[in-house]
Amino acid sequence: MEKLIKVAINDFRLVFRDNSLKFFFIFPLLNLFVVHYGVPFAVENFPLLEDFKMVIVMSITTQGSLIFGFIYSMVLIDEKDTNVAKVYGILPISKFWFVIFRLITPFLYSVLASILILLVEPFYNIPLVENILYSVQTGLVAPMMVLFVAIMAKNKIEGMSWQKLFNIPVTMPLLAFLIPVYLSYLFAIFPTYWAYQGFNKIILGENFLIFLFVSFVYSILVIALFARRFTKLHFQ
C-alpha cells in the first residue's frame, strides 16, 4: 500500500512538472464560471436554448473527467516512452491493482469537478446526495479515458487524437434527449447514456437509482477490461 501511495503522489508531481499539463487544471475552474454565468446569459438572450439547458449542464459535468482523463493518460504515455513503465513492471505487486490504484486520483478530481458544477449551476436545485451519486458516474469517465488513450496511443501526438475520438461515445448519448424515445435506446451501449438518463430522472423527481446503478456497474466492468488489457501492454 505504501508503494502504491508513493506512485500516486509521484504521478501528481509529474503533472505539475509539465507546464503543458499543469495548464489544463485551469479549465475545470473556467467551467464553473461558464455554467454559472455564461449558460444563463446564453439562455436569457437566446430563448431557443431554454429547452436544451439540461443537456448543456450534463455535457459540462463530464468536461472535468475528460480533462483529467487526458492529463493522466499523457502521464502514462510519457512513462511508456521513457521506459519507466518497465521499471514499474518489476515491482512485487499486482499489476492490475497497481493500475487501478493510480486511477483513483483522476477519478476523485473528476467527481469533485462535477459536484462543483452542479452546486453552482443556477437552473436546478439538486440535493447533495443525488449530486454525489451522479458525479460518481461522470467521474468514472476519467479512468476509462486514461486507459483507453494509453492503450491505443504510441506517443503523445497519437494520444491527443485518441482523446478526441473518446469524446464521441461520452457526448453522443446526449442526442438521446433530442430524438424520438424509441431511437434513444440505440445509445444504451455507452455507459454515459445511463448516467445522463439518471440525471434526467433526478431533475424530473422520478426513480433514478436503477439508471445510476447500471451506469456504475457498466463503467466498472469497462474499466476492469481496459485495465487488464493495459497491464498486458504497458509493462512489457
Salt bridges, closest charged atoms under 4 A:
GLU2 OE2 - LYS6 NZ 3.48
ASP11 OD1 - ARG102 NH2 2.69
ASP18 OD2 - LYS156 NZ 3.67
GLU50 OE2 - LYS53 NZ 2.74
ASP78 OD1 - LYS156 NZ 3.72
GLU79 OE2 - ARG102 NH1 2.84
GLU79 OE2 - HIS234 NE2 2.71
GLU206 OE1 - LYS201 NZ 3.06
